Amino acid sequence: MKLQIICILGFLLYSFNSLFGQTNQYVCKDYLSDTLSVVILPFTTARNPFATKFKPAIRPKIDYCLIEELLTKAIHTIYKDHLLSKRTMWIEEIMTSYKKLLIFATDNNAQSFVWINCLCKTQGDYWRSHIPLIFDGGPCYFNLKLNLTTREYFDFSINSQG
């Protein structure tokens, strides 16, 4: 009888935690492993978005799931005023159809960073080896930096609307 009560209480506690608990566990969908839409550019690329206090990340440990999680959270935060259903739909579209350029860097404190440039339209393969210069375009083109060590984003920039 005691075993049954313990099992029932354990099940109830687990169910209650699942329904009402804050799990904050991100489920990686592995969007960034698509080499057709994601490219890693060298730190020396012209128009490098990192300031002089940064240096190239030598053989960066690339945790695509962490980058995906932080990118998704940043987009959710930036567009928090939009309806959740539309925001979720738009995030799914960004993750599946936008091209993404990544540049990795470190700072003097050995913190890891990545700059992500998202493009909804590209012409040819120029974007695969260079950072395209974009004029206007609105939310079709945006970029941000992620601090992979502290798990924060900064410098979120959306191209101006035409």
N, C-alpha and C positions, 0 to 999 in steps of 0.2 A: 504494500500500500504506500509506504514512504517513497519507494522508487517511482511509482506512478505519479505521485504528487510532485516530486522533484522534476520528473520529465515534463509534466504539464506546466509547471512554473517556468522551467527553462524555455519551453516552446513559446509561452506567452511573452516572456521577457525578450526573446529573439524577435518575435513578431512585432512587439511594441517598438523595439529599437528600429526595425526595418521600416515601419510605417511612419514613425515620428522622429527618428534620430537623424542627425545631420551626418551623413556618411561622407560627403565631399569626395567620394572615390570616382575619379574620372575613368571612363572606359575608352581606351585608345581604339580609334577606328583605323589607324595606320594610313591616313591620308597622305602623309608626307613622304612615303616611300615610293611614290609614283614618279619615276625618273622622266616621264614625258611632260610632267607639269611642274616639277621641282628641280632646281639646279643650285649647286653650291658654287659661288664665285670666290675667287681668291681675294684675300684682304687687299691686295695691291691694285684692284680694279679701279679705273678712273671713276671719279665722283663717289669715292668711298664715303659712306655716311658716318664713320666713326671719327671722333676728334683725335688730336695728336696724343692724348693721354692713353690711348688704346694701342695695342699691338696685335699682330696676327696670332691667332690660336693655332699652335703647332699640333697637328693631329688631334683636333678637338674630339672629345668624347661626345658623339652626337646621339642624344636621346630624343628621337623623333616624337615619341609619345609625350614627353614633357613639353616639347616645343608646341605640339598640337594642342595640348591642354591649356597652356598659357595663352596661345593665340586665340583660342575659343573663348576663354575667360575675358580677354581684353576686348574682343568684339562685343561680347555680351554686355560688358561694362560701358563701353563707348556708346552703344546703341540701346541703353537701358530704357529710354523713353519710348521706343518703338514697341508695338504690340509683340508680346512674347512669341506668338505663333509665326508672325512674319519675320521676326528676328531669328528664330530658330531655322526657318526656311532659308533665309539669306546666308546664315553661317554655313549651312549645309552646301549651298551653292558656291560660296567662297572656297570651302575646303575641297570641293570636288572639281570645279571648273576653272578657277583662277590659276594663272601661272604664278609661281612663287620663286623669288630669288633670295638666297640666304648667304650672308657673310658672317663668319664667326670671328670673334675677337676676345682678348683678355685685357684686364687692366693691371696696374701695378700691385693690386691686392690679390691677384690670381683668381679673380671672379670671372666667370664665363658669360659671354654675351653673344647674341645673334641678332642681326638686323634682317627683317623680312620685308620684302617688297612684293606686294600683291598686284597682279595685273589681270584684268578681265579680258583684254584684247591685246593681241600681239600681231606683228607682221613679220613673217619669216622667222628665222632662228637667231636674230640679233640678240634678243633677250637672254639667250642661253650662254652668252659670253660677255655681255656688257649690260650696264644699267641704262635702260632707255630713258631719254629725256622726254618727259610727258608734260604737255600744257593742257590745263583744265582736265576734264574727264570725270570730275566728281568722285563718288565712291567706287567707281570702276577701277581706280588706282589709289592705293594707300600703302603706307609702310609704318613700321614700328620697330622698336628695339625691345628685346627681352633680356633681363638679367637672369640667367639660368641658375645662378647660385642662390639669389634671394627670392627667385620665382616672382618677379615683378616685371611689369612692362612700363615703358616710358617712350617719349617722343612719338606718340601716335599722330600721324599726319595723313589727312585725306586731301587729295588734289582738289583745288578750287573748282567750282562749277563754272562752266562757260557762259 
